[in-house]
Amino acid sequence: MRIFRITFHNQGKIYRLHAEEVSQGELYGFVEVHGLLFDEHTSVVIDPSEERLKEEFRNTRRLMIPMHAVIRIEEMEKRGQNQIIDADAQDNVTPFPGFGPPPKD
């Protein structure tokens, strides 16, 4: 099975997800992600960030991410940890300017 790690901007945060399939979406300008992978808990330790992502995407069959939000797509040898990271914590990543409300002072 192929495993992809997709890193993208979403509402001021950086999401890092793992999936079985990534392709150009049917909708122009979108990357389509199928088969999101989440940890099957076999131990007592539970990661709250992973649980939050699992809850947010629990009924998602296909995830379509705007191309300008994608930071990186990597094919991995094994599945890593899904994460939500504050964008401020990543000083070397600058989001592409988007169309939205102007920032509040």
Z-matrix of the N, CA and C atoms (Angstrom, degrees):
N
C 1 1.455
C 2 1.532 1 108.70
N 3 1.316 2 116.10 1 134.76
C 4 1.460 3 121.62 2 176.38
C 5 1.521 4 108.96 3 -84.67
N 6 1.330 5 116.31 4 142.36
C 7 1.463 6 121.87 5 179.80
C 8 1.520 7 108.62 6 -126.61
N 9 1.321 8 115.54 7 128.56
C 10 1.458 9 121.90 8 179.10
C 11 1.524 10 109.61 9 -115.50
N 12 1.333 11 115.80 10 142.70
C 13 1.468 12 121.44 11 173.12
C 14 1.524 13 106.67 12 -110.53
N 15 1.337 14 116.19 13 122.71
C 16 1.458 15 123.15 14 -178.23
C 17 1.515 16 107.77 15 -111.49
N 18 1.320 17 117.45 16 123.72
C 19 1.459 18 122.97 17 177.32
C 20 1.513 19 107.44 18 -114.53
N 21 1.354 20 116.32 19 126.05
C 22 1.459 21 120.05 20 -176.29
C 23 1.527 22 111.28 21 -151.28
N 24 1.339 23 115.13 22 159.98
C 25 1.469 24 122.42 23 176.57
C 26 1.527 25 109.25 24 -84.70
N 27 1.341 26 115.91 25 138.91
C 28 1.462 27 121.31 26 175.37
C 29 1.522 28 108.52 27 -151.40
N 30 1.326 29 117.11 28 110.72
C 31 1.461 30 124.56 29 174.78
C 32 1.537 31 112.18 30 51.96
N 33 1.329 32 116.18 31 51.26
C 34 1.456 33 120.82 32 176.03
C 35 1.512 34 115.24 33 78.68
N 36 1.310 35 118.17 34 4.29
C 37 1.463 36 122.89 35 178.55
C 38 1.525 37 108.45 36 -122.12
N 39 1.314 38 115.84 37 161.90
C 40 1.455 39 121.51 38 174.05
C 41 1.521 40 107.58 39 -108.84
N 42 1.332 41 115.25 40 121.66
C 43 1.458 42 121.76 41 179.61
C 44 1.522 43 108.58 42 -99.72
N 45 1.330 44 116.42 43 140.36
C 46 1.454 45 122.26 44 174.01
C 47 1.528 46 106.89 45 -127.97
N 48 1.342 47 115.87 46 112.01
C 49 1.461 48 122.30 47 -177.09
C 50 1.519 49 109.88 48 -121.88
N 51 1.328 50 116.25 49 158.24
C 52 1.456 51 123.02 50 175.80
C 53 1.523 52 108.40 51 -117.57
N 54 1.347 53 115.78 52 140.36
C 55 1.461 54 120.55 53 -176.77
C 56 1.520 55 110.14 54 -147.20
N 57 1.336 56 114.62 55 164.39
C 58 1.457 57 121.34 56 179.72
C 59 1.522 58 112.28 57 -85.29
N 60 1.327 59 117.40 58 -26.72
C 61 1.460 60 119.99 59 -174.71
C 62 1.524 61 111.23 60 -146.19
N 63 1.333 62 115.50 61 135.00
C 64 1.459 63 122.52 62 175.92
C 65 1.524 64 107.17 63 -132.45
N 66 1.340 65 116.55 64 133.72
C 67 1.466 66 119.72 65 -179.32
C 68 1.519 67 109.92 66 -150.80
N 69 1.337 68 114.39 67 170.57
C 70 1.461 69 119.64 68 173.32
C 71 1.519 70 106.89 69 -69.54
N 72 1.325 71 116.87 70 130.99
C 73 1.453 72 120.62 71 -175.50
C 74 1.518 73 113.64 72 -74.18
N 75 1.328 74 115.30 73 161.50
C 76 1.452 75 121.14 74 174.89
C 77 1.522 76 110.69 75 -65.76
N 78 1.330 77 115.68 76 -31.59
C 79 1.458 78 120.67 77 176.96
C 80 1.517 79 108.54 78 -84.35
N 81 1.310 80 116.60 79 129.29
C 82 1.460 81 121.25 80 -177.56
C 83 1.528 82 110.76 81 -59.75
N 84 1.325 83 116.84 82 131.55
C 85 1.456 84 121.82 83 176.96
C 86 1.513 85 114.37 84 88.76
N 87 1.334 86 118.09 85 11.03
C 88 1.459 87 121.65 86 -178.86
C 89 1.525 88 111.04 87 -123.55
N 90 1.318 89 116.21 88 146.33
C 91 1.461 90 123.63 89 171.57
C 92 1.523 91 106.22 90 -99.90
N 93 1.331 92 116.30 91 131.11
C 94 1.456 93 121.46 92 -176.69
C 95 1.530 94 109.51 93 -102.79
N 96 1.330 95 116.81 94 131.70
C 97 1.466 96 122.91 95 -177.38
C 98 1.524 97 108.16 96 -120.69
N 99 1.334 98 116.54 97 127.46
C 100 1.470 99 123.14 98 178.71
C 101 1.524 100 109.74 99 -118.99
N 102 1.304 101 116.73 100 151.58
C 103 1.454 102 121.97 101 171.72
C 104 1.516 103 113.97 102 64.50
N 105 1.326 104 116.32 103 59.01
C 106 1.467 105 119.79 104 176.94
C 107 1.523 106 109.77 105 -60.48
N 108 1.332 107 116.43 106 139.02
C 109 1.463 108 122.21 107 -178.16
C 110 1.519 109 110.17 108 -108.29
N 111 1.323 110 115.18 109 128.75
C 112 1.458 111 121.52 110 176.48
C 113 1.513 112 108.55 111 -127.62
N 114 1.338 113 116.09 112 153.51
C 115 1.463 114 121.76 113 179.77
C 116 1.515 115 110.62 114 -63.34
N 117 1.312 116 115.19 115 135.85
C 118 1.457 117 120.45 116 168.30
C 119 1.525 118 105.33 117 -92.22
N 120 1.309 119 117.12 118 115.32
C 121 1.463 120 121.12 119 -172.40
C 122 1.524 121 110.96 120 -72.96
N 123 1.327 122 113.88 121 111.44
C 124 1.452 123 119.97 122 176.77
C 125 1.520 124 110.38 123 -109.78
N 126 1.326 125 116.41 124 0.86
C 127 1.464 126 120.09 125 179.41
C 128 1.524 127 109.33 126 -126.74
N 129 1.308 128 115.13 127 177.76
C 130 1.453 129 120.91 128 -178.04
C 131 1.529 130 111.41 129 -78.43
N 132 1.333 131 118.21 130 -26.75
C 133 1.461 132 122.83 131 -176.69
C 134 1.536 133 109.93 132 -75.83
N 135 1.329 134 116.48 133 126.76
C 136 1.458 135 122.41 134 179.33
C 137 1.517 136 108.43 135 -123.68
N 138 1.339 137 116.34 136 129.13
C 139 1.460 138 122.29 137 179.76
C 140 1.527 139 109.02 138 -85.41
N 141 1.353 140 119.73 139 118.87
C 142 1.466 141 121.40 140 -177.99
C 143 1.526 142 113.04 141 -63.85
N 144 1.334 143 117.68 142 -33.21
C 145 1.461 144 120.67 143 178.70
C 146 1.529 145 110.55 144 -65.42
N 147 1.314 146 116.12 145 -42.67
C 148 1.472 147 121.61 146 178.05
C 149 1.531 148 110.23 147 -64.03
N 150 1.320 149 116.81 148 -41.53
C 151 1.460 150 120.69 149 179.14
C 152 1.529 151 111.51 150 -64.66
N 153 1.332 152 116.74 151 -38.26
C 154 1.465 153 121.02 152 178.25
C 155 1.534 154 110.89 153 -63.52
N 156 1.329 155 116.19 154 -43.29
C 157 1.464 156 120.53 155 177.75
C 158 1.526 157 111.08 156 -66.06
N 159 1.311 158 116.08 157 -41.37
C 160 1.471 159 120.96 158 179.25
C 161 1.523 160 110.36 159 -60.71
N 162 1.322 161 116.74 160 -41.61
C 163 1.463 162 121.35 161 178.52
C 164 1.528 163 111.20 162 -68.20
N 165 1.335 164 117.03 163 -42.43
C 166 1.471 165 121.09 164 -178.47
C 167 1.529 166 112.24 165 -63.93
N 168 1.334 167 117.16 166 -36.33
C 169 1.459 168 121.17 167 -175.30
C 170 1.532 169 113.07 168 -110.41
N 171 1.333 170 118.85 169 20.71
C 172 1.465 171 121.22 170 -172.55
C 173 1.526 172 114.17 171 -63.38
N 174 1.311 173 119.68 172 -33.46
C 175 1.465 174 121.63 173 -178.87
C 176 1.527 175 112.20 174 -104.88
N 177 1.315 176 117.79 175 17.69
C 178 1.456 177 122.33 176 -175.73
C 179 1.525 178 110.43 177 -87.83
N 180 1.341 179 115.68 178 121.64
C 181 1.469 180 120.17 179 174.93
C 182 1.516 181 110.54 180 -91.22
N 183 1.339 182 116.11 181 -43.49
C 184 1.461 183 122.18 182 177.76
C 185 1.516 184 107.88 183 -132.55
N 186 1.306 185 115.51 184 134.23
C 187 1.461 186 121.65 185 177.50
C 188 1.516 187 106.96 186 -110.19
N 189 1.328 188 116.89 187 124.57
C 190 1.456 189 121.11 188 179.15
C 191 1.519 190 108.27 189 -111.54
N 192 1.329 191 115.78 190 118.05
C 193 1.460 192 122.64 191 -175.58
C 194 1.523 193 108.12 192 -111.40
N 195 1.348 194 118.05 193 129.21
C 196 1.467 195 119.39 194 176.71
C 197 1.527 196 110.49 195 -59.16
N 198 1.334 197 115.88 196 137.62
C 199 1.470 198 120.07 197 -177.12
C 200 1.518 199 112.85 198 -56.45
N 201 1.337 200 117.02 199 -36.27
C 202 1.461 201 118.83 200 -178.27
C 203 1.523 202 112.67 201 -71.09
N 204 1.339 203 118.86 202 -12.83
C 205 1.462 204 121.89 203 177.92
C 206 1.528 205 112.05 204 -89.40
N 207 1.339 206 117.47 205 -16.59
C 208 1.464 207 121.28 206 -176.58
C 209 1.526 208 110.23 207 -75.93
N 210 1.319 209 115.85 208 129.14
C 211 1.458 210 121.83 209 176.08
C 212 1.525 211 109.41 210 -93.62
N 213 1.334 212 116.01 211 -47.25
C 214 1.460 213 120.40 212 -175.35
C 215 1.518 214 110.49 213 -159.12
N 216 1.341 215 115.49 214 146.19
C 217 1.461 216 123.07 215 170.92
C 218 1.517 217 106.73 216 -127.42
N 219 1.332 218 116.55 217 124.99
C 220 1.459 219 121.68 218 -176.97
C 221 1.518 220 110.04 219 -128.28
N 222 1.333 221 116.15 220 141.26
C 223 1.458 222 119.80 221 171.17
C 224 1.524 223 107.27 222 -91.31
N 225 1.321 224 116.55 223 126.14
C 226 1.462 225 121.92 224 -173.45
C 227 1.531 226 110.82 225 -109.37
N 228 1.329 227 115.76 226 157.89
C 229 1.459 228 120.42 227 175.26
C 230 1.525 229 110.99 228 -79.66
N 231 1.347 230 116.13 229 -35.53
C 232 1.466 231 119.84 230 177.10
C 233 1.520 232 109.07 231 -142.90
N 234 1.303 233 115.46 232 159.51
C 235 1.456 234 121.98 233 -176.53
C 236 1.515 235 110.66 234 -71.36
N 237 1.325 236 116.09 235 136.61
C 238 1.454 237 121.60 236 176.41
C 239 1.518 238 110.38 237 -105.92
N 240 1.311 239 115.72 238 -161.55
C 241 1.458 240 121.83 239 -177.26
C 242 1.529 241 110.19 240 -90.82
N 243 1.327 242 116.53 241 131.27
C 244 1.458 243 121.14 242 171.91
C 245 1.525 244 108.05 243 -74.34
N 246 1.343 245 116.56 244 142.38
C 247 1.463 246 119.50 245 -174.42
C 248 1.515 247 111.36 246 -144.75
N 249 1.325 248 114.86 247 156.43
C 250 1.460 249 123.26 248 164.99
C 251 1.522 250 105.22 249 -120.95
N 252 1.327 251 116.00 250 124.24
C 253 1.458 252 121.55 251 -176.23
C 254 1.525 253 108.25 252 -120.97
N 255 1.325 254 117.97 253 138.90
C 256 1.463 255 120.51 254 173.20
C 257 1.517 256 108.65 255 -63.20
N 258 1.323 257 116.80 256 133.57
C 259 1.463 258 120.76 257 -179.75
C 260 1.518 259 111.07 258 -61.63
N 261 1.330 260 118.09 259 -29.75
C 262 1.463 261 121.97 260 179.21
C 263 1.526 262 111.44 261 -66.52
N 264 1.323 263 117.22 262 -25.69
C 265 1.459 264 120.97 263 -179.11
C 266 1.525 265 111.38 264 -73.99
N 267 1.324 266 117.45 265 -18.34
C 268 1.463 267 122.47 266 -179.71
C 269 1.520 268 108.70 267 -105.69
N 270 1.320 269 118.35 268 84.90
C 271 1.462 270 122.24 269 -176.47
C 272 1.521 271 113.24 270 -65.86
N 273 1.327 272 118.67 271 -25.07
C 274 1.453 273 120.93 272 -175.98
C 275 1.527 274 113.46 273 -90.72
N 276 1.334 275 118.71 274 6.59
C 277 1.456 276 122.26 275 179.90
C 278 1.520 277 108.87 276 -116.32
N 279 1.336 278 116.30 277 121.93
C 280 1.455 279 121.38 278 178.90
C 281 1.522 280 108.75 279 -117.16
N 282 1.334 281 118.93 280 122.82
C 283 1.458 282 119.72 281 -179.47
C 284 1.524 283 111.31 282 -68.39
N 285 1.322 284 115.72 283 147.68
C 286 1.452 285 121.52 284 174.81
C 287 1.525 286 107.35 285 -66.59
N 288 1.333 287 118.74 286 137.93
C 289 1.463 288 119.43 287 -179.45
C 290 1.518 289 111.18 288 -58.30
N 291 1.296 290 116.74 289 131.38
C 292 1.455 291 121.32 290 -178.62
C 293 1.510 292 111.14 291 -113.22
N 294 1.309 293 114.78 292 175.34
C 295 1.456 294 120.49 293 177.53
C 296 1.516 295 107.72 294 -99.27
N 297 1.273 296 116.91 295 116.23
C 298 1.442 297 121.03 296 -178.05
C 299 1.513 298 109.07 297 -170.82
N 300 1.306 299 116.45 298 -174.23
C 301 1.457 300 118.84 299 179.53
C 302 1.525 301 110.30 300 -66.04
N 303 1.317 302 116.96 301 149.03
C 304 1.463 303 119.48 302 179.03
C 305 1.511 304 110.63 303 -65.40
N 306 1.342 305 117.58 304 151.88
C 307 1.468 306 119.60 305 179.58
C 308 1.517 307 111.68 306 -64.16
N 309 1.328 308 114.73 307 146.22
C 310 1.474 309 120.55 308 178.69
C 311 1.518 310 108.87 309 -84.50
N 312 1.325 311 116.67 310 143.11
C 313 1.461 312 120.92 311 179.67
C 314 1.496 313 111.77 312 -76.43
